[in-house]
Amino acid sequence: MDIEIHRLLHIDSAHYKLLLEADPSEKIVEDYLSRGFCFAAQKKQKLLGIILLLPTKPKTLEIANIAVQKSFRGQKIGQQLILFALSFARKNQYKLVEIGTGSTGFEQLYLYQKCGFRMTYIERDFFINHYARPIIENGLQLKDMVRLSQTVQYLDG
């Protein structure tokens, strides 16, 4: 699918709703928005997906939020957003890109690994300690966050 990805300088209700699909905590989403770079994937002015990139440690960029509209899932939009994030990291001299996801998010884990990410560690009880209400995903209570990362590849070595 031929999509356009551009930086968002203003977050409207459609963007915010999509961000909350990936992370139900308004407090966490607001924190990320205040510190990160947010981009939208669109086709003919229609919002398809969103990605929020957050500088963390020196030379490290985290994909803090990524979501695709339900009606456009399975069309490689998430993959294109991840490839965009890796390109953004390269252009801005980051050395590592990280992403965290729930241990019950099988589709997300598959996608991130398909895009070259490798598991680095598990944050046990992350979702129990940071969210007021239980999150159920794929019929299981979400407890642990799986952290993955990828070293940014540069063409000049």
DSSP file (Angstrom, degrees, kcal/mol; ACC not computed):
  #  RESIDUE AA STRUCTURE BP1 BP2  ACC     N-H-->O    O-->H-N    N-H-->O    O-->H-N    TCO  KAPPA ALPHA  PHI   PSI    X-CA   Y-CA   Z-CA
    1    1 A M              0   0    0      0, 0.0     2,-0.8     0, 0.0    74,-0.0   0.000 360.0 360.0 360.0 131.2    0.0    0.0    0.0
    2    2 A D        +     0   0    0      2,-0.0     2,-0.3    41,-0.0     0, 0.0  -0.705 360.0 167.8 -83.3 107.8    1.4    3.4   -1.0
    3    3 A I        -     0   0    0     -2,-0.8     2,-0.4    40,-0.1    40,-0.2  -0.812  32.1-134.6-122.7 161.9    1.2    5.6    2.1
    4    4 A E  E     -A   42   0A   0     38,-3.1    38,-3.1    -2,-0.3     2,-0.5  -0.952  15.5-161.0-113.5 133.6    2.6    8.9    3.2
    5    5 A I  E     +A   41   0A   0     -2,-0.4     2,-0.3    36,-0.2    36,-0.2  -0.970  19.6 166.0-116.9 125.5    4.2    9.2    6.7
    6    6 A H  E     -A   40   0A   0     34,-2.1    34,-2.7    -2,-0.5     2,-0.2  -0.961  38.8 -97.4-139.7 156.3    4.6   12.7    8.1
    7    7 A R  E     -A   39   0A   0     -2,-0.3     2,-0.6    32,-0.2    32,-0.3  -0.468  32.8-137.4 -73.1 139.5    5.3   14.3   11.5
    8    8 A L        +     0   0    0     30,-3.4    30,-0.5    -2,-0.2     3,-0.1  -0.871  25.2 174.0 -98.6 123.9    2.4   15.5   13.5
    9    9 A L  S    S+     0   0    0     -2,-0.6     2,-0.4     1,-0.2    -1,-0.1   0.578  77.3  41.2 -99.3 -15.3    2.7   18.8   15.2
   10   10 A H  S    S-     0   0    0      2,-0.0     2,-0.6     0, 0.0    -1,-0.2  -1.000  74.1-148.7-133.0 131.5   -0.9   18.7   16.4
   11   11 A I        -     0   0    0     -2,-0.4     2,-0.1    -3,-0.1    22,-0.0  -0.886  19.0-168.8-101.3 117.8   -2.6   15.7   17.9
   12   12 A D     >  -     0   0    0     -2,-0.6     4,-2.5     1,-0.0     5,-0.2  -0.377  41.1 -89.3 -97.2-177.2   -6.3   15.6   17.2
   13   13 A S  H  > S+     0   0    0      1,-0.2     4,-2.4     2,-0.2     5,-0.2   0.839 125.3  53.6 -64.4 -34.3   -8.9   13.2   18.7
   14   14 A A  H  > S+     0   0    0      2,-0.2     4,-1.8     1,-0.2    -1,-0.2   0.908 111.3  46.1 -66.8 -41.3   -8.5   10.6   16.0
   15   15 A H  H  > S+     0   0    0      2,-0.2     4,-2.4     1,-0.2    -2,-0.2   0.938 114.1  48.4 -62.9 -46.8   -4.7   10.5   16.6
   16   16 A Y  H  X S+     0   0    0     -4,-2.5     4,-2.2     1,-0.2    -2,-0.2   0.892 108.8  52.9 -63.6 -41.2   -5.2   10.3   20.3
   17   17 A K  H  X S+     0   0    0     -4,-2.4     4,-0.9     1,-0.2    -1,-0.2   0.906 110.6  47.8 -60.8 -42.1   -7.8    7.5   20.1
   18   18 A L  H  X S+     0   0    0     -4,-1.8     4,-1.1     1,-0.2     3,-0.5   0.891 109.2  52.9 -68.0 -40.2   -5.4    5.4   18.0
   19   19 A L  H  X S+     0   0    0     -4,-2.4     4,-1.6     1,-0.2     3,-0.5   0.893 107.2  53.2 -60.0 -39.6   -2.6    6.0   20.5
   20   20 A L  H  < S+     0   0    0     -4,-2.2    -1,-0.2     1,-0.2    -2,-0.2   0.720  98.3  64.1 -71.7 -20.4   -4.8    4.8   23.3
   21   21 A E  H  < S+     0   0    0     -4,-0.9    -1,-0.2    -3,-0.5    -2,-0.2   0.874 109.7  39.5 -66.4 -35.4   -5.6    1.6   21.4
   22   22 A A  H  < S+     0   0    0     -4,-1.1    -2,-0.2    -3,-0.5    -1,-0.2   0.787 135.3  18.2 -83.4 -28.7   -1.9    0.7   21.7
   23   23 A D     <  -     0   0    0     -4,-1.6    -1,-0.3    -5,-0.1     6,-0.1  -0.882  64.9-161.2-145.4 108.5   -1.6    2.0   25.3
   24   24 A P        +     0   0    0      0, 0.0     2,-0.8     0, 0.0    -4,-0.1   0.494  64.4  99.5 -73.6  -1.2   -4.7    2.6   27.4
   25   25 A S     >  -     0   0    0      1,-0.2     4,-2.5     2,-0.1     5,-0.2  -0.763  52.3-168.3 -91.2 110.2   -3.0    4.9   29.9
   26   26 A E  H  > S+     0   0    0     -2,-0.8     4,-2.8     1,-0.2     5,-0.2   0.885  89.6  56.0 -59.8 -38.6   -3.8    8.5   29.1
   27   27 A K  H  > S+     0   0    0      2,-0.2     4,-2.0     1,-0.2    -1,-0.2   0.922 110.1  43.3 -61.1 -45.9   -1.1    9.6   31.6
   28   28 A I  H  > S+     0   0    0      2,-0.2     4,-2.5     1,-0.2    -2,-0.2   0.916 114.1  50.4 -68.2 -43.2    1.6    7.5   29.8
   29   29 A V  H  X S+     0   0    0     -4,-2.5     4,-2.6     1,-0.2    -2,-0.2   0.923 110.8  49.8 -61.0 -44.2    0.5    8.6   26.3
   30   30 A E  H  X S+     0   0    0     -4,-2.8     4,-1.9     2,-0.2    -1,-0.2   0.908 110.2  50.8 -60.6 -42.3    0.6   12.3   27.4
   31   31 A D  H  X S+     0   0    0     -4,-2.0     4,-0.9    -5,-0.2    -2,-0.2   0.938 112.1  46.4 -61.6 -47.1    4.1   11.8   28.9
   32   32 A Y  H >X S+     0   0    0     -4,-2.5     4,-1.8     1,-0.2     3,-0.8   0.907 110.5  53.0 -62.5 -42.2    5.4   10.3   25.6
   33   33 A L  H 3< S+     0   0    0     -4,-2.6    -1,-0.2     1,-0.2    -2,-0.2   0.859 106.3  53.8 -61.6 -35.1    3.7   13.0   23.5
   34   34 A S  H 3< S+     0   0    0     -4,-1.9    -1,-0.2     1,-0.2    -2,-0.2   0.726 121.8  29.0 -72.6 -20.1    5.4   15.7   25.5
   35   35 A R  H << S+     0   0    0     -4,-0.9    -2,-0.2    -3,-0.8    -1,-0.2   0.504 113.6  61.1-116.7  -7.5    8.9   14.2   25.0
   36   36 A G  S  < S-     0   0    0     -4,-1.8     2,-0.5    18,-0.2    18,-0.2  -0.390  76.1-101.8-118.2-171.6    8.7   12.4   21.6
   37   37 A F  E     - B   0  53A   0     16,-3.1    16,-3.3    -2,-0.1     2,-0.4  -0.965  32.6-158.5-114.2 126.4    8.2   12.7   17.9
   38   38 A C  E     - B   0  52A   0    -30,-0.5   -30,-3.4    -2,-0.5     2,-0.3  -0.904  10.2-176.8-113.0 134.9    4.8   11.6   16.6
   39   39 A F  E     -AB   7  51A   0     12,-2.8    12,-2.4    -2,-0.4     2,-0.4  -0.957  11.6-148.9-130.4 146.7    4.2   10.6   13.0
   40   40 A A  E     -AB   6  50A   0    -34,-2.7   -34,-2.1    -2,-0.3     2,-0.5  -0.916   7.8-143.4-115.7 142.7    1.0    9.6   11.1
   41   41 A A  E     +AB   5  49A   0      8,-2.6     7,-3.2    -2,-0.4     8,-1.5  -0.915  33.8 170.6 -99.7 126.7    0.6    7.2    8.2
   42   42 A Q  E     -AB   4  47A   0    -38,-3.1   -38,-3.1    -2,-0.5     2,-0.4  -0.939  28.9-162.8-136.3 156.7   -2.0    8.4    5.7
   43   43 A K  E >  S- B   0  46A   0      3,-1.7     3,-1.7    -2,-0.3   -40,-0.1  -0.949  85.9 -14.9-138.0 120.8   -3.4    7.7    2.3
   44   44 A K  T 3  S-     0   0    0     -2,-0.4     3,-0.1     1,-0.3    -1,-0.1   0.924 128.9 -53.5  51.6  50.2   -5.5   10.4    0.6
   45   45 A Q  T 3  S+     0   0    0      1,-0.2     2,-0.5     0, 0.0    -1,-0.3   0.471 109.3 127.9  68.0   3.9   -5.8   12.3    4.0
   46   46 A K  E <   -B   43   0A   0     -3,-1.7    -3,-1.7     1,-0.0     2,-0.4  -0.811  63.0-123.9 -94.8 128.1   -7.2    9.1    5.7
   47   47 A L  E     +B   42   0A   0     -2,-0.5    -5,-0.2    -5,-0.2     3,-0.1  -0.565  38.2 164.6 -71.7 120.7   -5.4    8.2    9.0
   48   48 A L  E     -     0   0A   0     -7,-3.2    21,-3.2    -2,-0.4     2,-0.3   0.763  59.9 -19.3-104.1 -39.0   -4.1    4.6    8.7
   49   49 A G  E     -BC  41  68A   0     -8,-1.5    -8,-2.6    19,-0.3    -1,-0.4  -0.961  51.8-141.2-162.9 174.6   -1.7    4.4   11.6
   50   50 A I  E     -BC  40  67A   0     17,-2.7    17,-2.3    -2,-0.3     2,-0.3  -0.992   7.3-168.4-148.4 149.3    0.5    6.3   14.0
   51   51 A I  E     -BC  39  66A   0    -12,-2.4   -12,-2.8    -2,-0.3     2,-0.5  -0.997   6.8-158.3-143.1 139.3    3.9    5.9   15.6
   52   52 A L  E     -BC  38  65A   0     13,-2.9    12,-2.0    -2,-0.3    13,-1.2  -0.975   9.3-162.2-121.8 120.8    5.5    7.7   18.5
   53   53 A L  E     -BC  37  63A   0    -16,-3.3   -16,-3.1    -2,-0.5    10,-0.2  -0.874   5.7-167.7-108.0 132.8    9.3    7.8   18.8
   54   54 A L  E     - C   0  62A   0      8,-3.1     8,-3.0    -2,-0.4     2,-0.3  -0.961  18.6-136.8-127.1 116.3   10.9    8.7   22.1
   55   55 A P  E     + C   0  61A   0      0, 0.0     6,-0.2     0, 0.0    -2,-0.0  -0.550  37.7 160.2 -65.7 131.5   14.6    9.5   22.7
   56   56 A T        +     0   0    0      4,-2.4     3,-0.1     1,-0.5     5,-0.1   0.419  51.6  12.4-118.4-103.8   15.6    7.7   25.8
   57   57 A K  S >  S-     0   0    0      1,-0.2     3,-2.2     2,-0.1    -1,-0.5  -0.248 107.1 -63.8 -69.7 166.5   19.2    6.9   26.7
   58   58 A P  T 3  S+     0   0    0      0, 0.0    -1,-0.2     0, 0.0     3,-0.1  -0.309 124.8   1.1 -54.2 130.7   22.0    8.6   24.7
   59   59 A K  T 3  S+     0   0    0      1,-0.2    36,-2.9    -3,-0.1    37,-1.8   0.670 108.7 116.9  64.4  20.2   21.8    7.5   21.1
   60   60 A T  E <   - d   0  96A   0     -3,-2.2    -4,-2.4    34,-0.2     2,-0.4  -0.972  43.5-169.7-122.4 133.8   18.8    5.3   21.8
   61   61 A L  E     -Cd  55  97A   0     35,-2.6    37,-2.4    -2,-0.4     2,-0.4  -0.979   8.8-154.7-121.3 130.7   15.3    5.8   20.3
   62   62 A E  E     -Cd  54  98A   0     -8,-3.0    -8,-3.1    -2,-0.4     2,-1.3  -0.883  18.7-135.6-107.6 136.2   12.3    3.9   21.6
   63   63 A I  E     +Cd  53  99A   0     35,-3.1    37,-0.6    -2,-0.4   -10,-0.2  -0.781  33.5 176.4 -80.8  98.1    9.2    3.1   19.6
   64   64 A A  E     +     0   0A   0    -12,-2.0     2,-0.3    -2,-1.3    -1,-0.2   0.712  61.4   8.7 -82.9 -22.0    6.9    4.1   22.5
   65   65 A N  E     +C   52   0A   0    -13,-1.2   -13,-2.9    -3,-0.1     2,-0.3  -0.952  59.1 170.6-160.0 136.1    3.6    3.6   20.7
   66   66 A I  E     +C   51   0A   0     -2,-0.3     2,-0.3   -15,-0.2   -15,-0.2  -0.961  11.2 164.0-148.8 132.6    2.6    2.2   17.3
   67   67 A A  E     -C   50   0A   0    -17,-2.3   -17,-2.7    -2,-0.3     2,-0.4  -0.997  19.4-158.3-151.1 146.1   -1.0    1.5   16.2
   68   68 A V  E     -C   49   0A   0     -2,-0.3   -19,-0.3   -19,-0.2     5,-0.1  -0.980  37.6-100.1-124.7 137.9   -2.8    0.8   12.9
   69   69 A Q    >   -     0   0    0    -21,-3.2     3,-2.2    -2,-0.4     4,-0.5  -0.273  34.8-120.4 -53.8 138.9   -6.5    1.3   12.4
   70   70 A K  G >  S+     0   0    0      1,-0.3     3,-1.2     2,-0.2    -1,-0.1   0.863 111.4  56.3 -52.9 -41.5   -8.4   -2.0   12.7
   71   71 A S  G 3  S+     0   0    0      1,-0.2    -1,-0.3     3,-0.0    -2,-0.1   0.592 111.0  44.9 -71.1  -8.6   -9.7   -1.8    9.1
   72   72 A F  G X  S+     0   0    0     -3,-2.2     3,-0.9   -24,-0.2     5,-0.4   0.335  83.0 121.3-115.7   5.3   -6.2   -1.4    7.7
   73   73 A R  T <   +     0   0    0     -3,-1.2    -3,-0.0    -4,-0.5    -4,-0.0  -0.349  67.0  35.4 -68.4 151.9   -4.4   -4.1    9.7
   74   74 A G  T 3  S+     0   0    0     -2,-0.0    -1,-0.2     1,-0.0    -4,-0.0   0.575  89.8 100.0  81.9  10.3   -2.7   -6.9    7.8
   75   75 A Q  S <  S-     0   0    0     -3,-0.9    -2,-0.1   -74,-0.0    -1,-0.0   0.106  99.8-105.2-115.0  20.3   -1.7   -4.5    5.0
   76   76 A K  S  > S+     0   0    0      1,-0.1     4,-2.0     3,-0.0     5,-0.1   0.636  83.6 126.8  68.4  17.9    1.9   -4.0    6.1
   77   77 A I  H  > S+     0   0    0     -5,-0.4     4,-2.3     2,-0.2     5,-0.2   0.912  73.5  50.4 -70.6 -41.6    1.3   -0.5    7.4
   78   78 A G  H  > S+     0   0    0      1,-0.2     4,-2.2     2,-0.2    -1,-0.2   0.910 110.4  50.5 -59.9 -42.1    2.8   -1.4   10.8
   79   79 A Q  H  > S+     0   0    0      1,-0.2     4,-2.5     2,-0.2    -1,-0.2   0.908 109.7  50.1 -62.7 -42.3    5.8   -2.8    9.1
   80   80 A Q  H  X S+     0   0    0     -4,-2.0     4,-2.1     1,-0.2    -1,-0.2   0.877 109.5  51.6 -64.8 -37.4    6.2    0.4    7.0
   81   81 A L  H  X S+     0   0    0     -4,-2.3     4,-2.2     2,-0.2    -1,-0.2   0.898 110.5  48.4 -65.5 -39.6    5.9    2.5   10.2
   82   82 A I  H  X S+     0   0    0     -4,-2.2     4,-2.2     2,-0.2    -2,-0.2   0.922 111.0  49.5 -66.7 -43.2    8.7    0.4   11.8
   83   83 A L  H  X S+     0   0    0     -4,-2.5     4,-2.1     1,-0.2    -1,-0.2   0.875 109.7  52.8 -62.8 -36.1   10.9    0.7    8.8
   84   84 A F  H  X S+     0   0    0     -4,-2.1     4,-2.9     2,-0.2    -1,-0.2   0.923 107.5  51.5 -61.8 -44.3   10.3    4.5    8.9
   85   85 A A  H  X S+     0   0    0     -4,-2.2     4,-2.4     1,-0.2    -2,-0.2   0.897 109.6  49.4 -61.0 -40.8   11.4    4.5   12.6
   86   86 A L  H  X S+     0   0    0     -4,-2.2     4,-2.1     2,-0.2    -1,-0.2   0.890 112.3  47.9 -65.9 -38.9   14.6    2.7   11.7
   87   87 A S  H  X S+     0   0    0     -4,-2.1     4,-2.7     2,-0.2    -2,-0.2   0.907 110.9  51.0 -66.3 -42.7   15.2    5.2    8.9
   88   88 A F  H  X S+     0   0    0     -4,-2.9     4,-1.6     1,-0.2    -2,-0.2   0.914 110.2  50.4 -59.3 -43.4   14.5    8.2   11.2
   89   89 A A  H  <>S+     0   0    0     -4,-2.4     5,-2.8     2,-0.2    -2,-0.2   0.921 111.3  48.0 -61.6 -44.7   17.0    6.7   13.7
   90   90 A R  H ><5S+     0   0    0     -4,-2.1     3,-1.5     1,-0.2    -2,-0.2   0.938 111.8  48.9 -61.7 -48.4   19.6    6.3   11.1
   91   91 A K  H 3<5S+     0   0    0     -4,-2.7    -1,-0.2     1,-0.3    -2,-0.2   0.780 114.3  46.7 -63.7 -27.1   19.1    9.9    9.7
   92   92 A N  T 3<5S-     0   0    0     -4,-1.6    -1,-0.3    -5,-0.2    -2,-0.2   0.163 116.1-111.0-105.9  17.5   19.3   11.3   13.3
   93   93 A Q  T < 5 +     0   0    0     -3,-1.5     2,-0.2     1,-0.2    -3,-0.2   0.735  59.9 155.7  65.1  28.5   22.4    9.3   14.4
   94   94 A Y      < -     0   0    0     -5,-2.8    -1,-0.2    -6,-0.2   -34,-0.2  -0.586  29.8-160.7 -78.9 150.6   20.8    7.0   16.9
   95   95 A K  S    S+     0   0    0    -36,-2.9    57,-2.4     1,-0.2     2,-0.4   0.660  70.3  33.1-104.1 -22.1   22.6    3.7   17.4
   96   96 A L  E     -dE  60 151A   0    -37,-1.8   -35,-2.6    55,-0.3     2,-0.5  -0.998  57.7-160.1-140.6 139.2   19.9    1.6   18.9
   97   97 A V  E     -dE  61 150A   0     53,-2.7    53,-2.2    -2,-0.4     2,-0.3  -0.985  18.6-171.7-118.1 129.7   16.1    1.3   18.5
   98   98 A E  E     -dE  62 149A   0    -37,-2.4   -35,-3.1    -2,-0.5     2,-0.3  -0.805   8.5-177.4-117.2 158.3   14.1   -0.3   21.3
   99   99 A I  E     -dE  63 148A   0     49,-2.4    49,-3.1    -2,-0.3     2,-0.4  -0.975   9.2-156.7-152.1 144.3   10.5   -1.4   21.6
  100  100 A G  E     + E   0 147A   0    -37,-0.6     2,-0.3    -2,-0.3    47,-0.2  -0.956  17.6 167.5-122.5 143.7    8.5   -2.9   24.4
  101  101 A T  E     - E   0 146A   0     45,-2.2    45,-3.6    -2,-0.4     2,-0.1  -0.969  40.8 -82.9-148.6 162.8    5.3   -4.9   24.1
  102  102 A G  E >   - E   0 145A   0     -2,-0.3     3,-1.7    43,-0.2    43,-0.2  -0.367  33.6-125.4 -68.2 146.1    3.1   -7.1   26.2
  103  103 A S  T 3  S+     0   0    0     41,-2.4    -1,-0.1     1,-0.3    42,-0.1   0.684 111.8  53.9 -65.8 -17.5    4.1  -10.8   26.6
  104  104 A T  T 3  S+     0   0    0     40,-0.3     2,-1.7     1,-0.1    -1,-0.3   0.414  79.2 100.8 -96.1   1.1    0.7  -11.8   25.4
  105  105 A G    <>  +     0   0    0     -3,-1.7     4,-2.7     1,-0.2     5,-0.2  -0.537  43.3 166.4 -86.4  73.1    0.9   -9.7   22.2
  106  106 A F  H  > S+     0   0    0     -2,-1.7     4,-2.2     1,-0.2    -1,-0.2   0.879  72.9  48.9 -59.4 -43.4    1.8  -12.6   19.8
  107  107 A E  H  > S+     0   0    0     -3,-0.2     4,-2.4     2,-0.2    -1,-0.2   0.903 113.0  48.0 -64.6 -40.9    1.1  -10.7   16.6
  108  108 A Q  H  > S+     0   0    0      2,-0.2     4,-2.8     1,-0.2     5,-0.3   0.930 110.5  50.9 -65.6 -45.0    3.2   -7.7   17.8
  109  109 A L  H  X S+     0   0    0     -4,-2.7     4,-2.0     1,-0.2    -1,-0.2   0.904 111.5  48.7 -59.1 -41.4    6.1  -10.0   18.8
  110  110 A Y  H  X S+     0   0    0     -4,-2.2     4,-2.4    -5,-0.2    -1,-0.2   0.942 112.0  48.6 -62.7 -48.0    6.0  -11.7   15.4
  111  111 A L  H  X S+     0   0    0     -4,-2.4     4,-1.6     1,-0.2    -2,-0.2   0.928 111.4  48.6 -59.2 -48.2    6.0   -8.3   13.6
  112  112 A Y  H  <>S+     0   0    0     -4,-2.8     5,-2.5     1,-0.2    -1,-0.2   0.899 113.8  46.1 -64.0 -39.7    8.9   -6.8   15.6
  113  113 A Q  H ><5S+     0   0    0     -4,-2.0     3,-1.6    -5,-0.3    -1,-0.2   0.876 108.6  55.9 -70.0 -35.9   11.0   -9.9   15.1
  114  114 A K  H 3<5S+     0   0    0     -4,-2.4    -1,-0.2     1,-0.3    -2,-0.2   0.816 105.2  54.3 -62.3 -29.8   10.1  -10.0   11.4
  115  115 A C  T 3<5S-     0   0    0     -4,-1.6    -1,-0.3    -5,-0.2    -2,-0.2   0.326 131.1 -93.4 -88.3   7.5   11.5   -6.4   11.2
  116  116 A G  T < 5S+     0   0    0     -3,-1.6    -3,-0.2     1,-0.3     2,-0.2   0.475  77.3 141.0 100.9   2.2   14.8   -7.4   12.7
  117  117 A F      < -     0   0    0     -5,-2.5     2,-0.4    -6,-0.2    -1,-0.3  -0.514  34.3-155.1 -78.7 147.8   14.3   -6.8   16.4
  118  118 A R  E     -F  149   0A   0     31,-2.5    31,-2.4    -2,-0.2     2,-0.1  -0.940  24.6-104.1-121.7 144.8   15.7   -9.2   19.0
  119  119 A M  E     +F  148   0A   0     -2,-0.4    29,-0.3    29,-0.2     3,-0.1  -0.442  37.7 172.5 -67.3 137.0   14.5   -9.9   22.5
  120  120 A T  E     -     0   0A   0     27,-3.2     2,-0.3     1,-0.4    28,-0.2   0.736  56.0 -29.8-115.2 -40.8   16.7   -8.3   25.1
  121  121 A Y  E     -F  147   0A   0     26,-1.3    26,-3.2     2,-0.0     2,-0.4  -0.985  50.4-114.2-168.1 171.3   14.9   -8.7   28.4
  122  122 A I  E     -F  146   0A   0     -2,-0.3     2,-0.9    24,-0.2    24,-0.2  -0.967  13.9-148.2-118.7 131.2   11.5   -9.1   30.2
  123  123 A E  E >   -F  145   0A   0     22,-3.1    22,-2.2    -2,-0.4     3,-1.4  -0.850  28.0-141.3 -96.0 100.1   10.2   -6.5   32.7
  124  124 A R  T 3  S+     0   0    0     -2,-0.9    20,-0.1     1,-0.3    22,-0.0  -0.356  76.3   1.1 -65.6 138.6    8.2   -8.7   35.1
  125  125 A D  T 3> S+     0   0    0      1,-0.1     4,-2.5    -2,-0.1    -1,-0.3   0.646  84.0 141.4  60.8  19.5    4.9   -7.4   36.4
  126  126 A F  H <> S+     0   0    0     -3,-1.4     4,-1.8     1,-0.2    18,-0.2   0.926  73.0  43.5 -55.3 -48.3    5.3   -4.1   34.3
  127  127 A F  H  > S+     0   0    0     16,-2.1     4,-0.8    -4,-0.2    -1,-0.2   0.762 113.5  51.4 -75.3 -24.0    1.6   -3.9   33.4
  128  128 A I  H  4 S+     0   0    0     15,-0.7    -1,-0.2     2,-0.1    -2,-0.2   0.884 115.6  42.0 -73.1 -40.4    0.5   -4.8   36.9
  129  129 A N  H  < S+     0   0    0     -4,-2.5    -2,-0.2    14,-0.3    -3,-0.2   0.731 122.1  37.2 -80.2 -23.5    2.7   -2.1   38.5
  130  130 A H  H  < S+     0   0    0     -4,-1.8     2,-0.4    -5,-0.2    -1,-0.2   0.478 106.0  65.4-111.6  -3.3    2.0    0.7   36.0
  131  131 A Y     <  -     0   0    0     -4,-0.8    -1,-0.1    -5,-0.2     4,-0.1  -0.974  63.5-147.4-127.0 136.2   -1.7    0.3   35.1
  132  132 A A  S    S+     0   0    0     -2,-0.4    -1,-0.1     2,-0.1    -4,-0.0   0.845  85.4  42.1 -68.9 -35.0   -4.6    0.8   37.4
  133  133 A R  S    S-     0   0    0      1,-0.0     2,-0.0    -6,-0.0    -1,-0.0  -0.848  94.8 -98.7-115.2 150.0   -6.8   -1.8   35.7
  134  134 A P        -     0   0    0      0, 0.0     2,-0.5     0, 0.0     9,-0.1  -0.349  32.7-142.1 -61.2 143.9   -6.0   -5.3   34.4
  135  135 A I        -     0   0    0      7,-0.5     7,-3.6    -4,-0.1     2,-0.5  -0.949  10.7-157.8-109.9 126.8   -5.3   -5.5   30.7
  136  136 A I  E     +G  141   0B   0     -2,-0.5     2,-0.4     5,-0.2     5,-0.2  -0.920  16.3 172.2-107.9 126.6   -6.6   -8.6   28.9
  137  137 A E  E >   -G  140   0B   0      3,-2.9     3,-1.9    -2,-0.5    -2,-0.0  -0.997  69.3  -7.6-136.9 129.3   -5.0   -9.5   25.6
  138  138 A N  T 3  S-     0   0    0     -2,-0.4    -1,-0.1     1,-0.3     3,-0.1   0.844 129.7 -57.0  53.1  35.7   -5.6  -12.7   23.7
  139  139 A G  T 3  S+     0   0    0      1,-0.2     2,-0.3     0, 0.0    -1,-0.3   0.530 119.0 102.3  78.2   6.4   -7.6  -14.0   26.7
  140  140 A L  E <  S-G  137   0B   0     -3,-1.9    -3,-2.9   -36,-0.1     2,-0.4  -0.920  78.2-109.7-122.4 147.4   -4.8  -13.6   29.1
  141  141 A Q  E     -G  136   0B   0     -2,-0.3     2,-0.5    -5,-0.2    -5,-0.2  -0.629  37.6-125.6 -73.6 128.0   -4.1  -11.0   31.8
  142  142 A L        +     0   0    0     -7,-3.6    -7,-0.5    -2,-0.4     3,-0.1  -0.627  49.1 147.3 -77.0 124.0   -1.1   -8.9   30.6
  143  143 A K        +     0   0    0     -2,-0.5   -16,-2.1     1,-0.2   -15,-0.7   0.692  50.5  51.8-120.9 -50.9    1.6   -8.9   33.3
  144  144 A D        -     0   0    0    -19,-0.2   -41,-2.4   -18,-0.2     2,-0.5  -0.692  62.5-141.3-105.0 146.2    5.1   -8.7   31.7
  145  145 A M  E     -EF 102 123A   0    -22,-2.2   -22,-3.1    -2,-0.3     2,-0.5  -0.895  13.2-148.3-101.2 131.5    6.6   -6.4   29.1
  146  146 A V  E     -EF 101 122A   0    -45,-3.6   -45,-2.2    -2,-0.5     2,-0.4  -0.877  13.2-151.9 -96.7 126.0    9.0   -8.0   26.6
  147  147 A R  E     +EF 100 121A   0    -26,-3.2   -27,-3.2    -2,-0.5   -26,-1.3  -0.842  16.2 179.8-101.2 134.5   11.7   -5.6   25.5
  148  148 A L  E     -EF  99 119A   0    -49,-3.1   -49,-2.4    -2,-0.4     2,-0.3  -0.908   1.7-175.0-128.2 156.8   13.3   -5.9   22.0
  149  149 A S  E     -EF  98 118A   0    -31,-2.4   -31,-2.5    -2,-0.3     2,-0.3  -0.971  12.7-159.7-149.1 164.8   16.0   -3.9   20.3
  150  150 A Q  E     -E   97   0A   0    -53,-2.2   -53,-2.7    -2,-0.3     2,-0.3  -0.975  23.5-125.4-147.4 131.4   17.8   -3.5   17.0
  151  151 A T  E     -E   96   0A   0     -2,-0.3     2,-0.3   -55,-0.2   -55,-0.3  -0.595  36.8-112.3 -73.7 135.7   21.2   -1.9   16.3
  152  152 A V        -     0   0    0    -57,-2.4     2,-0.5    -2,-0.3    -1,-0.1  -0.545  29.8-140.0 -72.6 128.6   20.9    0.8   13.6
  153  153 A Q        -     0   0    0     -2,-0.3     2,-0.4   -67,-0.0   -63,-0.1  -0.779  13.9-161.5 -94.3 129.7   22.6   -0.3   10.5
  154  154 A Y    >   -     0   0    0     -2,-0.5     3,-1.3     1,-0.1   -64,-0.0  -0.894  19.0-138.3-110.1 141.4   24.6    2.3    8.5
  155  155 A L  T 3  S+     0   0    0     -2,-0.4    -1,-0.1     1,-0.3    -2,-0.0   0.804 101.7  58.3 -67.3 -30.1   25.6    1.9    4.9
  156  156 A D  T 3         0   0    0      1,-0.1    -1,-0.3    -3,-0.0    -3,-0.0   0.268 360.0 360.0 -87.5  13.4   29.1    3.2    5.4
  157  157 A G    <         0   0    0     -3,-1.3    -2,-0.1     0, 0.0    -1,-0.1   0.430 360.0 360.0  96.1 360.0   29.9    0.6    8.1
